[in-house]
């Protein structure tokens, strides 16, 4: 008996770079271009050349 074929679903991660001096984290995909963005507060801050994730 063969297992049924299911569609493969990939869930993209988040950037998670922290806003300086704040508790907010970027909620965009990990390879995004442009400013970091927090989707719930609509807050933006500069994306300084590939900050370390953490």
Secondary structure as UniProt FT lines:
FT   TURN            20..21
FT   TURN            30..31
FT   STRAND          36..38
FT   TURN            39..42
FT   STRAND          43..45
//
